């Protein structure tokens, strides 16, 4: 039987952190054996809220590619590529923009939350939001369907994007009386979400609350040691009431492939500082093979660029196949 197609991606706005690792990288490495896998570095999407700092996006494209490869994304099994190198995605985005209303886009809860966070770019009440940012779910629908993906591994915050994609696909088929695309499905990772070391929602560079996969062991130790905890003295897993210590227990459990509750009871005789030392040591050991591979890749950027070039060629071929069908269905195949 032919393999089904998988597509997923990351915005290159910083190196990937341990939340990405346990949440999505491990997952895509496991799935690449069973699916025809496409991993996209979403530079065009990253520019929708970084248009004023293109160097930030530029600098992180190779970082994100190396993080994927070091984590085990195998260029023989997965096609790793850069979004902006596939002009067909931009073309398809334009056609899709007729199939979704502005009101639907404005209601997207993830986009809404992002607009509210980015007041500097988009204004106090989102009054300066750009067409490009509001429309990035449309472009994401094109990312997914350009390779005719069946399955899209993502975090929960991406579910509205997959919903929009499904809506667009169904409209497209009905409107142009064709059946080009599979109806894509989200695949949620079953690993719970790691939050920032300061207890805030997300790990992010600007909050300095993330352990990056590429961090060295000393930095990792320092970050874990200074991670926020509560004034309690016992270690338990109770994310609702004690989010910070529970988050550290979760990281420990993910490393050891344990249920977090079991991990907490195993750890209950440790003081916070004993536990933090143990956690940092275990995390460093766990990431050592990744980091070794990452350093190797950093020493040969040409190899990484070759992988991306191979990816570009493979995706272009499939994308052009898709666009032939699309142009024919839309009667613009002159
Ligand atoms: N929106 C995703 C994120 O912020 C990145 C992304 C872009 C993506 N295009 C995609 C994910 C297509 C899955 C499929 O993480």
Boltz pocket constraint, residues with backbone or C-beta under 6 A from the ligand:
constraints:
  - pocket:
      binder: B
      contacts: [[A, 7], [A, 8], [A, 9], [A, 10], [A, 11], [A, 40], [A, 42], [A, 45], [A, 140], [A, 143], [A, 144], [A, 152], [A, 153], [A, 154], [A, 158]]
      max_distance: 6.0
